[in-house]
Amino acid sequence: MTPAAEAIAAVPSLLALAIAALISAVITWTSRPLLQRYALARPNARSSHRIPTPQGAGIAVIAATLLVALAWAAWANLAIPPALVIATVVIAIVGFADDIVSLPVLVRLALQAACVGAVVFTAPETARIVPALPLALERGLILLAGVWFVNLVNFMDGLDLMTVAEVVPVTAALLLLGWLGELSWPAALIATTLCGAMLGFAPFNKPVAKVFLGDVGSLPIGLLLGWCLLELAWHGQAAAALLLPAYYLADSTITLFRRVARREPFWSAHRSHFYQRATDNGFTVPRVTGEVFALNLLLAGLAILTVRAGSMAVTAIALIAGAVAIAFVLRRFSRPQAS
């Protein structure tokens, strides 16, 4: 085992996860009075909450993630791309500004694209997913996908514990893949500390939530998680990188296409995601997030299976199984529950 591998082995990884969780919880708890005063999310017709709730706890999650990851990287002699760190901080600032005073759509998208582009276009030229494509075209497509991924994490952060139910299984799977040597150490490191930070935030976000992430949290979480998945795809595991966030991708992308087809202003806030419709159809919030969490555990298992099996047949079966499971959950969410 290399020194880097030893530094990210099970015990140090779990210690870093626990430290990130503790820092996230402490910052969330101590910042709540300020957020209550300056960043209060008041309910409206499109909200899932019914009482004014402070938002902006994403500051705690991102601070814990980066602080522990950078300290661990320095100790283990690992290199986290500086562009990723800078872009994460910048996109968090953009999100915080949008939490306080809503920014124009084009301004938000331009700043998000700049942050995603800084990460994508500073990656080594050897990092490829489809080598047959021209490098510039592939990076341009990744840029578009990255901007969409950052926004879909934001769009899906509309229910208590929803982002926790998504991010924790995905990052835990990425950590396991790092232990197995299937993911770059820096990506496994970021996934580990992000998982811990989300666990530290979770007690404050359980129904009924005492605080929300806000755009200051959901946008940089999307950037960090998207980069980890991109690293997995660059290591030849595109199917696993697709399976891990597949529920978020399906819910948000299908909803987007439906809104475009109906000529609705798809960039504006709404309550037409499948998970939002589920609460309108009689599902309780814990039931929705519980089913999403269980689905994500299944998708994580399928993703790990594709990586370890190394078989096209197994990969195809796993992708089909994941699609069927997602379709089943989306159908359940879209149908009224029997009283």
C-alpha positions in Angstrom: 0.0 0.0 0.0 1.3 3.4 -0.9 1.8 6.2 1.7 -1.2 8.0 0.2 -3.3 4.9 0.4 -2.3 4.3 4.0 -3.3 7.9 4.8 -6.8 7.5 3.5 -7.3 4.0 4.9 -10.4 3.1 7.0 -9.4 4.5 10.4 -8.1 7.9 9.2 -11.1 8.2 6.9 -13.6 7.5 9.6 -11.7 9.9 12.0 -11.8 12.7 9.3 -15.5 12.0 8.8 -16.3 12.3 12.5 -14.3 15.6 12.8 -16.1 17.0 9.8 -19.4 16.0 11.4 -18.5 17.7 14.7 -17.3 20.9 13.1 -20.4 21.1 10.9 -22.7 20.5 13.8 -21.0 23.1 16.0 -21.0 25.8 13.3 -24.6 25.1 12.5 -25.7 25.3 16.1 -23.7 28.5 16.8 -24.7 30.3 13.6 -28.5 29.7 14.0 -29.2 32.9 15.8 -27.5 35.0 13.1 -29.2 33.1 10.3 -32.5 33.6 12.2 -31.9 37.3 12.1 -30.5 37.8 8.6 -31.4 34.8 6.4 -34.9 33.8 7.2 -36.8 31.8 4.6 -40.4 32.7 4.8 -43.0 30.2 3.5 -44.8 30.9 0.2 -47.1 29.0 -2.2 -44.1 27.0 -3.5 -42.5 26.2 -0.2 -42.6 22.8 1.6 -42.2 24.5 5.0 -45.0 26.2 6.9 -43.1 28.4 9.4 -40.3 30.9 8.9 -37.0 29.0 9.0 -33.4 30.3 8.9 -31.4 29.2 5.9 -27.7 29.3 5.2 -26.4 26.4 7.3 -24.6 25.3 4.1 -21.8 27.6 5.4 -21.2 25.1 8.1 -21.3 22.1 5.7 -18.9 23.7 3.2 -16.5 25.1 5.9 -16.3 21.7 7.6 -15.8 19.9 4.3 -13.0 22.1 3.1 -11.2 22.6 6.4 -10.9 18.9 7.2 -10.2 17.9 3.6 -7.4 20.5 3.2 -5.9 19.6 6.6 -6.0 15.9 5.8 -4.5 16.5 2.4 -1.6 18.4 3.9 -1.0 15.6 6.4 -1.2 12.9 3.8 0.7 14.8 1.1 -2.3 14.7 -1.3 -3.1 17.5 -3.8 -6.7 18.8 -3.9 -7.0 20.9 -7.1 -6.8 24.6 -6.1 -9.3 25.5 -8.8 -11.9 23.2 -7.1 -11.3 24.9 -3.7 -11.5 28.4 -5.1 -14.5 27.6 -7.3 -16.3 26.1 -4.3 -15.8 29.2 -2.2 -16.9 31.5 -5.0 -20.0 29.5 -5.8 -20.9 29.4 -2.1 -20.6 33.3 -2.0 -22.9 33.4 -5.1 -25.4 31.2 -3.3 -25.2 33.3 -0.1 -25.9 36.4 -2.1 -28.8 34.8 -3.8 -30.1 33.7 -0.3 -30.1 37.3 0.9 -31.0 39.2 -2.3 -32.3 37.2 -5.2 -29.8 37.5 -8.1 -30.9 37.7 -11.8 -31.1 34.3 -13.5 -28.4 35.2 -16.2 -26.0 36.5 -13.5 -26.4 33.3 -11.5 -25.9 31.1 -14.5 -22.8 33.0 -15.7 -21.1 32.9 -12.3 -22.0 29.2 -11.9 -20.6 28.4 -15.4 -17.4 30.3 -14.5 -16.9 28.2 -11.4 -17.7 24.9 -13.1 -15.5 25.8 -16.1 -12.6 26.6 -13.8 -12.7 23.1 -12.5 -13.4 21.3 -15.8 -10.9 23.2 -18.0 -8.0 23.0 -15.5 -8.1 19.2 -15.4 -5.3 17.3 -17.0 -5.8 16.6 -20.7 -5.4 12.9 -20.0 -8.6 12.9 -18.0 -11.1 11.6 -20.6 -14.5 9.9 -20.6 -15.0 9.5 -24.4 -11.5 9.7 -26.0 -13.1 9.5 -29.5 -14.5 13.0 -29.0 -12.4 16.1 -29.5 -11.1 17.3 -26.1 -12.7 20.8 -26.4 -16.1 19.3 -27.3 -16.0 16.8 -24.4 -15.0 19.5 -21.9 -17.8 21.7 -23.3 -20.4 19.0 -22.7 -19.0 18.4 -19.2 -19.4 22.1 -18.5 -23.0 22.0 -19.5 -23.6 18.9 -17.5 -21.8 20.4 -14.5 -23.9 23.6 -14.5 -27.0 21.5 -14.7 -25.8 19.2 -11.9 -25.1 22.2 -9.6 -28.6 23.5 -10.2 -30.4 20.2 -9.9 -28.9 19.7 -6.4 -30.3 23.2 -5.6 -33.7 22.3 -7.1 -33.9 19.1 -5.2 -33.1 20.7 -1.9 -36.7 21.4 -1.1 -37.7 19.1 1.7 -36.3 18.4 5.1 -33.4 15.9 5.0 -33.8 15.5 1.2 -30.2 16.5 0.4 -28.9 14.4 3.3 -30.8 11.4 1.9 -29.0 11.9 -1.4 -25.5 13.0 -0.5 -24.8 10.6 2.4 -25.3 7.4 0.4 -23.5 8.7 -2.6 -20.5 10.0 -0.7 -20.3 6.9 1.5 -20.2 4.8 -1.7 -17.4 7.1 -3.1 -15.5 6.6 0.1 -15.8 2.8 -0.2 -14.6 3.0 -3.8 -11.6 5.0 -2.6 -10.8 2.3 -0.1 -11.0 -0.3 -2.9 -8.6 1.8 -5.1 -11.3 2.6 -7.7 -11.3 6.4 -7.1 -8.6 9.0 -6.8 -7.5 9.8 -3.3 -8.4 13.5 -3.4 -11.9 12.7 -4.6 -12.4 10.1 -1.9 -11.1 12.6 0.6 -13.6 15.3 -0.4 -16.4 12.7 -0.5 -15.5 11.6 3.1 -15.5 15.0 4.6 -18.6 16.0 2.7 -20.4 12.9 4.0 -19.3 13.8 7.6 -20.4 17.4 7.2 -23.8 16.4 6.0 -24.2 14.0 8.9 -23.3 16.8 11.3 -26.0 19.0 9.7 -28.7 16.3 9.6 -30.0 16.6 13.2 -30.8 20.3 12.6 -32.6 19.5 9.3 -34.8 16.6 10.3 -38.5 17.3 10.2 -39.5 19.8 11.3 -36.3 21.5 10.2 -34.7 24.0 12.5 -32.4 25.3 9.6 -32.0 24.9 5.9 -28.9 24.6 3.8 -29.8 27.5 1.5 -28.1 28.1 -1.9 -24.9 28.8 0.0 -24.9 25.1 0.7 -26.7 23.3 -2.1 -24.7 25.0 -5.0 -21.2 24.1 -3.7 -22.4 20.7 -2.6 -23.4 20.2 -6.2 -20.0 21.3 -7.4 -18.1 19.1 -5.0 -20.3 16.1 -5.5 -20.2 16.6 -9.3 -16.4 16.8 -9.3 -16.2 13.5 -7.3 -18.5 11.8 -9.8 -16.5 13.3 -12.7 -13.3 11.8 -11.2 -15.0 8.5 -11.0 -16.0 8.7 -14.7 -12.5 9.8 -15.6 -11.2 6.6 -14.0 -13.3 4.5 -16.4 -16.3 4.1 -14.2 -18.9 6.1 -16.1 -21.8 3.7 -15.4 -21.1 4.0 -11.6 -20.9 7.8 -11.9 -24.3 7.8 -13.6 -26.0 5.3 -11.2 -25.0 7.1 -8.0 -26.9 10.4 -8.6 -29.5 8.7 -10.9 -32.5 9.5 -8.7 -31.7 13.2 -8.6 -30.9 13.2 -12.3 -34.2 11.5 -13.2 -36.5 13.6 -10.9 -35.0 16.9 -11.8 -34.5 16.3 -15.6 -37.9 14.8 -16.2 -39.5 17.7 -14.3 -37.4 20.2 -16.4 -38.6 18.7 -19.7 -42.2 18.7 -18.5 -42.0 22.3 -17.5 -40.4 23.3 -20.8 -43.0 21.3 -22.8 -45.7 23.3 -20.9 -44.0 26.5 -21.6 -43.6 27.3 -17.9 -40.8 29.5 -16.6 -38.6 26.5 -15.7 -36.0 28.7 -14.0 -38.4 29.9 -11.3 -39.4 28.2 -8.0 -42.1 25.6 -8.2 -43.6 22.5 -6.5 -43.7 20.1 -9.4 -40.8 17.8 -8.6 -41.8 14.2 -8.0 -40.7 14.4 -4.3 -42.8 17.6 -3.8 -45.8 16.0 -5.5 -45.4 13.1 -3.2 -46.1 15.3 -0.1 -49.2 16.7 -1.9 -50.3 13.1 -2.6 -50.4 12.1 1.0 -46.8 11.0 1.7 -45.3 12.3 4.9 -41.9 14.0 4.7 -40.1 11.2 6.6 -41.6 8.7 4.3 -40.5 10.5 1.2 -36.9 11.0 2.4 -36.8 7.5 3.8 -37.8 6.0 0.4 -35.3 8.2 -1.4 -32.6 7.2 1.1 -33.4 3.5 0.5 -33.4 4.0 -3.2 -30.0 5.7 -3.1 -28.6 2.8 -1.0 -29.8 0.4 -3.8 -28.2 2.6 -6.5 -25.0 2.8 -4.5 -24.9 -1.0 -4.3 -25.5 -1.3 -8.0 -22.8 1.3 -8.7 -20.2 -0.6 -6.6 -21.3 -3.9 -8.3 -20.5 -2.5 -11.8 -17.1 -1.3 -10.6 -16.1 -4.6 -9.0 -17.6 -6.9 -11.6 -15.9 -5.2 -14.5 -18.4 -6.9 -16.9 -20.4 -5.2 -19.6 -23.3 -7.6 -19.0 -23.4 -6.9 -15.3 -23.2 -3.2 -16.0 -26.1 -3.3 -18.4 -28.2 -5.3 -15.9 -27.3 -2.9 -13.1 -28.3 0.1 -15.2 -31.6 -1.5 -16.1 -32.3 -2.4 -12.5 -31.5 1.1 -11.4 -33.8 2.6 -14.0 -36.6 0.2 -13.0 -36.2 1.1 -9.3 -36.2 4.8 -10.0 -39.3 4.5 -12.2 -41.1 2.6 -9.5 -40.4 5.3 -6.9 -41.3 8.2 -9.2 -44.5 6.5 -10.1 -45.3 6.0 -6.4 -44.6 9.6 -5.7 -46.8 10.8 -8.5 -49.9 8.8 -7.5 -52.2 9.8 -4.5 -52.0 7.5 -1.5 -55.1 5.6 -0.4 -56.6 7.2 2.7 
